[in-house]
Structure formats: structure tokens, C-alpha cells
Amino acid sequence: MKLRIILSAIALFGFGLVAQAQDNIKIGYTNVEALMSLMPEMEQIDADIKDYGMQLQTNIQTKTQNFQREVQSYQQAAQTMTEDARAARKKNSNNCNRKFRNMSKMPRLLTKEN
């Protein structure tokens, strides 16, 4: 019985300290975008990101043209190829297509404006 009374007293005392400590809490808010826009380095960083996005876009366009040429070449030579050569070239084409789709997502993320 004594133990329960002591534990209850400690618990009440602890809750009292927690409640008292919460009165002193202050919360601040910061507009990170406003702070970053005031930094002079952000103009250079923004320009670098846009340049990188343009480089990626150019790279994607080049790879798209190469892929289209490869598909046309495959379609023209498909009837004269052996079954193994056709399967190997189709597998290579599918791998290139998958890489292209993954790579084409990046410039949109970099150049996306809010």
C-alpha cells in the first residue's frame, strides 16, 4: 500500500513537471524558399541545374534518334535475319528502351518549376 502511494505521488509530481515544462515551449517557423531566394549563390546553382537539365535533354534526344534509327534498321533487316540474331537484337532493343525510359524522367524533375 505504501508503495502504491509513493508511486502515485511520484507520477503526479512527474506529470506536474511535464505540464510546467510545456508552458515554456516556443515554436518558430521559417520560410526556407524565401531565405534561399535571398542567397546570392542560389542564382548560380539555379543556372547550373538548368544547364545540367538541358545537357540531359540533349543527351536524351540524341539517344532517341539513335534508338529510332536502330529500330528502323531492325525492321528492314528482320526478314533476312536468323531467329537467334533477331532475338538478340530484340533483347538489345528492349534494354535500350528501358534505359531510355528511366533516363527520360530525370530532366523533367530538374526543369520542373513550381
C-alpha positions as CSV (number, residue, x, y, z in Angstrom):
1,M,0.0,0.0,0.0
2,K,2.8,2.4,0.9
3,L,4.5,1.5,-2.4
4,R,1.3,2.5,-4.4
5,I,1.1,5.8,-2.6
6,I,4.7,6.6,-3.2
7,L,4.5,5.6,-6.9
8,S,1.3,7.7,-7.3
9,A,3.0,10.7,-5.7
10,I,6.0,10.3,-8.0
11,A,3.7,10.0,-11.0
12,L,1.7,13.1,-10.1
13,F,4.9,15.0,-9.4
14,G,6.3,13.9,-12.8
15,F,3.1,15.0,-14.7
16,G,3.3,18.3,-12.9
17,L,6.8,18.9,-14.2
18,V,5.9,17.9,-17.7
19,A,2.9,20.2,-17.7
20,Q,5.0,23.1,-16.4
21,A,7.8,22.5,-19.0
22,Q,5.2,22.7,-21.8
23,D,4.4,26.2,-20.9
24,N,7.9,27.4,-21.9
25,I,7.9,25.8,-25.3
26,K,8.2,28.2,-28.2
27,I,7.8,27.1,-31.8
28,G,9.3,29.1,-34.7
29,Y,8.6,28.8,-38.4
30,T,10.9,29.6,-41.3
31,N,10.1,30.1,-44.9
32,V,13.0,28.2,-46.4
33,E,12.2,29.3,-50.0
34,A,12.3,32.9,-49.1
35,L,15.7,32.5,-47.3
36,M,17.2,30.6,-50.2
37,S,16.0,33.2,-52.7
38,L,17.9,35.8,-50.8
39,M,21.1,33.9,-51.1
40,P,23.3,35.1,-53.9
41,E,24.7,31.6,-54.5
42,M,21.2,30.4,-55.5
43,E,21.3,32.2,-58.8
44,Q,24.4,30.3,-59.8
45,I,23.0,27.0,-58.5
46,D,19.8,27.5,-60.4
47,A,21.7,28.3,-63.6
48,D,23.9,25.1,-63.1
49,I,20.8,23.0,-62.6
50,K,19.1,24.4,-65.7
51,D,22.3,23.8,-67.7
52,Y,22.5,20.2,-66.5
53,G,18.9,19.7,-67.4
54,M,19.5,21.0,-70.9
55,Q,22.5,18.7,-71.2
56,L,20.4,15.7,-70.2
57,Q,17.6,16.7,-72.6
58,T,20.1,16.9,-75.5
59,N,21.5,13.5,-74.5
60,I,18.0,12.0,-74.4
61,Q,17.2,13.5,-77.9
62,T,20.4,12.0,-79.3
63,K,19.7,8.6,-77.8
64,T,16.1,8.8,-79.1
65,Q,17.3,9.4,-82.6
66,N,19.9,6.6,-82.3
67,F,17.2,4.3,-81.0
68,Q,14.8,5.2,-83.8
69,R,17.5,4.5,-86.4
70,E,18.2,1.2,-84.7
71,V,14.5,0.2,-84.8
72,Q,14.3,1.1,-88.5
73,S,17.4,-0.9,-89.2
74,Y,16.0,-3.8,-87.3
75,Q,12.6,-3.6,-89.1
76,Q,14.3,-3.6,-92.5
77,A,16.7,-6.5,-91.8
78,A,14.3,-8.6,-89.7
79,Q,13.1,-10.8,-92.6
80,T,16.7,-11.7,-93.6
81,M,18.0,-12.4,-90.0
82,T,18.2,-15.7,-88.4
83,E,15.9,-16.4,-85.4
84,D,18.9,-16.2,-82.9
85,A,20.1,-12.9,-84.4
86,R,16.6,-11.5,-84.4
87,A,16.1,-12.5,-80.7
88,A,19.5,-11.0,-79.7
89,R,18.8,-7.7,-81.5
90,K,15.3,-7.5,-80.0
91,K,16.7,-8.1,-76.5
92,N,19.2,-5.3,-77.0
93,S,16.5,-3.0,-78.3
94,N,14.3,-3.7,-75.2
95,N,17.3,-3.0,-72.9
96,C,17.9,0.3,-74.7
97,N,14.2,1.2,-74.5
98,R,14.1,0.5,-70.7
99,K,17.3,2.7,-70.1
100,F,15.8,5.4,-72.2
101,R,12.5,5.5,-70.2
102,N,14.4,5.6,-66.9
103,M,16.7,8.4,-68.2
104,S,13.9,10.5,-69.7
105,K,12.3,11.0,-66.2
106,M,15.3,13.0,-64.9
107,P,15.2,16.2,-66.9
108,R,11.5,16.7,-66.2
109,L,12.4,16.6,-62.4
110,L,15.2,19.0,-62.8
111,T,13.5,21.5,-65.0
112,K,10.1,21.3,-63.3
113,E,9.1,24.8,-62.0
114,N,6.8,25.2,-59.0
